[in-house]
Amino acid sequence: RRVGELDQLIDEILLASRLDAKEADIGTVESVDLTGLASEECARIDAALELGDTPHSLIVPGVAKLLRRLLRNLLENARRYGTSDIQVQLTPVTENGHAWVSLSVCDRGPGVPPELRERIFEPFYRLPGASEREGGVGLGLSLVRSIVQRHGGSVRCEDREGGGARFVVMLPA
């Protein structure tokens, strides 16, 4: 188990280094079916996927492997700090004449205090009280932000109605 954890840590550190090096090749940008990718990842951990009133494939330009890693990191984070009530929402959004896809991952954990909502995206930062027993070293959300930025999007953390945290990723469609 420890070897597996070390291997994952090394992979995360290498990916973070590649994403930080702006000239590094991050992979082939192609049309990615975010709906299909989210369906697979939600089924893997038994999370609920909401596609709105008119569900259809939502396509974004990106590197499929990185977008999968982004979603997997958010889901692992929700599972680690939340409960089994994890919800993923995919919604098309239009802002200022530009098409976006909103991807939200919601949990019923303790939430994130407003003053720490930016800090949690810093490399190696963990909320006060997070223990080694819960796993992770504070790279998951940092990788999420780096991946989102390399895809021309944004990510934020907010309260989930009824308790918990909601991570909202906006990606160009």
C-alpha positions as CSV (number, residue, x, y, z in Angstrom):
1,R,0.0,0.0,0.0
2,R,2.8,2.4,0.9
3,V,4.6,1.7,-2.4
4,G,1.4,2.5,-4.2
5,E,1.0,5.8,-2.3
6,L,4.6,6.7,-3.1
7,D,4.1,5.9,-6.7
8,Q,1.0,8.1,-6.9
9,L,2.9,10.9,-5.1
10,I,5.7,10.8,-7.6
11,D,3.2,10.8,-10.5
12,E,1.5,13.9,-9.0
13,I,4.8,15.8,-8.4
14,L,5.9,15.0,-12.0
15,L,2.6,16.1,-13.4
16,A,2.7,19.3,-11.4
17,S,6.2,20.1,-12.7
18,R,5.1,19.5,-16.3
19,L,2.0,21.7,-15.9
20,D,4.2,24.5,-14.3
21,A,6.6,24.4,-17.3
22,K,4.4,26.4,-19.7
23,E,6.4,25.2,-22.8
24,A,6.0,21.5,-21.8
25,D,3.9,19.4,-24.1
26,I,0.8,18.3,-22.0
27,G,-0.6,16.1,-24.7
28,T,-2.8,16.3,-27.7
29,V,-5.7,18.7,-27.5
30,E,-8.9,17.1,-28.9
31,S,-12.6,17.2,-28.5
32,V,-13.4,15.5,-25.2
33,D,-16.9,14.2,-24.3
34,L,-17.0,15.5,-20.7
35,T,-20.4,13.8,-20.2
36,G,-19.0,10.4,-21.0
37,L,-15.8,11.0,-19.0
38,A,-17.9,12.1,-16.0
39,S,-20.2,9.1,-16.3
40,E,-17.3,6.7,-16.2
41,E,-15.7,8.4,-13.2
42,C,-19.0,8.7,-11.3
43,A,-19.8,5.1,-11.8
44,R,-16.3,4.1,-10.5
45,I,-17.1,5.6,-7.1
46,D,-20.9,5.4,-7.1
47,A,-21.4,9.2,-7.2
48,A,-24.6,10.8,-8.6
49,L,-24.3,12.5,-12.0
50,E,-26.8,15.3,-12.8
51,L,-27.1,16.4,-16.4
52,G,-30.0,18.9,-16.2
53,D,-33.3,18.9,-17.9
54,T,-32.0,18.1,-21.4
55,P,-29.1,15.8,-21.0
56,H,-26.7,15.6,-24.0
57,S,-23.0,15.3,-24.6
58,L,-21.0,18.3,-23.5
59,I,-17.8,18.6,-25.5
60,V,-14.7,20.6,-24.5
61,P,-11.4,21.0,-26.2
62,G,-8.7,19.4,-24.0
63,V,-6.4,16.6,-23.1
64,A,-8.6,13.7,-22.1
65,K,-6.1,12.2,-19.7
66,L,-5.7,15.5,-17.8
67,L,-9.4,16.2,-17.7
68,R,-10.0,12.7,-16.2
69,R,-7.3,13.4,-13.6
70,L,-9.0,16.7,-12.8
71,L,-12.3,15.0,-12.1
72,R,-10.8,12.1,-10.3
73,N,-8.9,14.4,-8.0
74,L,-12.1,16.3,-7.2
75,L,-14.0,13.1,-6.6
76,E,-11.2,11.6,-4.4
77,N,-11.2,14.8,-2.4
78,A,-15.0,14.7,-1.9
79,R,-14.8,11.1,-0.8
80,R,-11.9,11.7,1.6
81,Y,-13.5,14.7,3.3
82,G,-17.2,14.3,2.6
83,T,-19.7,11.5,2.9
84,S,-21.0,9.0,0.3
85,D,-23.4,11.7,-0.9
86,I,-21.2,13.0,-3.8
87,Q,-22.9,14.8,-6.6
88,V,-21.5,15.8,-10.0
89,Q,-23.3,18.3,-12.1
90,L,-22.6,19.2,-15.7
91,T,-24.3,22.3,-17.2
92,P,-23.8,24.3,-20.4
93,V,-23.3,28.0,-19.6
94,T,-23.2,31.1,-21.8
95,E,-21.3,34.2,-20.5
96,N,-20.5,37.3,-22.5
97,G,-21.3,35.4,-25.7
98,H,-18.9,32.6,-24.9
99,A,-19.9,29.0,-24.4
100,W,-18.7,27.2,-21.3
101,V,-19.3,24.0,-19.5
102,S,-19.8,24.1,-15.7
103,L,-18.6,21.0,-13.9
104,S,-19.5,20.9,-10.1
105,V,-18.4,18.3,-7.6
106,C,-20.4,18.5,-4.3
107,D,-20.0,16.7,-1.0
108,R,-21.5,16.8,2.4
109,G,-18.3,17.1,4.4
110,P,-17.4,19.9,6.8
111,G,-16.9,22.4,4.0
112,V,-14.1,24.9,3.6
113,P,-13.9,28.2,5.6
114,P,-14.2,31.2,3.3
115,E,-10.8,32.6,4.3
116,L,-9.1,29.3,3.1
117,R,-10.9,28.8,-0.2
118,E,-8.0,30.1,-2.2
119,R,-5.3,28.5,-0.1
120,I,-6.5,25.0,-0.6
121,F,-5.4,25.3,-4.3
122,E,-1.8,25.9,-3.2
123,P,0.7,23.0,-3.6
124,F,1.1,21.0,-0.4
125,Y,-1.5,23.0,1.6
126,R,-4.0,21.0,3.7
127,L,-6.7,22.3,5.9
128,P,-5.9,22.6,9.6
129,G,-6.8,19.3,11.3
130,A,-6.3,17.2,8.2
131,S,-4.3,14.1,9.2
132,E,-2.0,11.8,7.4
133,R,-4.6,9.1,8.2
134,E,-7.0,10.7,5.7
135,G,-4.4,10.4,3.0
136,G,-3.1,12.9,0.5
137,V,-0.3,15.5,0.8
138,G,-2.0,18.6,-0.5
139,L,-1.3,18.2,-4.2
140,G,-4.7,17.1,-5.6
141,L,-6.4,20.5,-5.7
142,S,-3.2,22.2,-6.8
143,L,-3.2,19.9,-9.8
144,V,-6.9,20.6,-10.4
145,R,-6.2,24.3,-10.7
146,S,-3.1,23.8,-12.9
147,I,-5.1,21.5,-15.3
148,V,-8.0,23.9,-15.4
149,Q,-5.8,26.9,-16.1
150,R,-3.9,25.0,-18.9
151,H,-7.4,24.4,-20.5
152,G,-8.3,28.1,-20.3
153,G,-10.8,27.7,-17.4
154,S,-11.2,28.5,-13.8
155,V,-12.0,26.7,-10.5
156,R,-13.5,27.9,-7.2
157,C,-14.7,26.4,-4.0
158,E,-18.0,27.5,-2.4
159,D,-20.5,26.3,0.2
160,R,-22.9,23.6,-0.9
161,E,-26.5,24.4,0.0
162,G,-27.5,22.1,2.9
163,G,-23.9,21.7,4.1
164,G,-20.6,20.6,2.5
165,A,-18.4,22.0,-0.2
166,R,-19.0,22.6,-3.9
167,F,-16.1,22.8,-6.3
168,V,-17.0,24.6,-9.6
169,V,-14.9,24.2,-12.7
170,M,-15.6,26.4,-15.7
171,L,-14.1,25.1,-19.1
172,P,-14.5,26.7,-22.5
173,A,-16.9,24.6,-24.7
